[in-house]
Amino acid sequence: MTDISKLLIRPEHLAVPPRLVVFDWDGTLADSTGRIVTAFQEALTSVDHPPLPDESIRGIIGLSLANAITELFPEAEVRFREALAQAYHRCYFANEEPVALYPEAEALLEALAETGCLLAVATGKSRRGLDRALAQTGTADYFHHTLTAEETRSKPHPEMLEGILDYTGSAPTETWMVGDTDFDLLMARNAGTHAIGITHGAHPRERLAAARPDWLIERLAQLHEGQPHDGDPRLGKPNAPSEPAKSGEPGAHPAV
């Protein structure tokens, strides 16, 4: 069993600032996993299928929609899968409330950009969904490149991340991939980049730890702490790595 407490300590090989940081979107920068679960449950109802446990839906967040549906319904007919995908898009885009970023997210992007770090997004979302979210949050200009699962193979295949590396001219060894699912971390491993998991999103820390990340963080600001511009007031005070949450404490189980 992986010792999670060790993963919460920043490893020495990540002391050197990265040239490129690639972020997942949902559950990493955006506090949006709840609205994905809600839209999926609404889509199931619209195709006359009983609801699934919320944890099952959270477990497939990060995959392309087609791969997610196949993961949940491996024996289903193509007609059902296509109907469910169409229903999900209708339900998801019917929610016009702007997506919210996690606390510290925009301050982190601004602070990293000011150091000269390149920033990118690799997401299982549709292009339409990502572009809408970037517009709603006003964060599009921070990113040098973005790729979605509509444009490449789905995570955990490395194609999406490799496309960003090629576009930015960055080496895997100088790149951090940051995500809240094991699909992000496995994609990073497959592409040869550093893999950093964040515990406030879709997958519980035990599942993230099983993917063998270089580092597990609980706050986005930890990515900037210890860097040359450490102590940026926009990101709060640096803190020591936290102990694994006990049962009943925030972070011990996925918050649905």
Helices and strands as residue ranges (DSSP letters): H 4-7, G 12-14, E 20-23, H 33-46, H 54-58, H 65-72, H 78-94, H 105-114, E 118-123, H 127-137, G 140-142, E 145-148, H 159-168, G 172-174, E 175-179, H 182-191, E 194-198, H 205-210, E 215-217, G 220-223, G 233-235
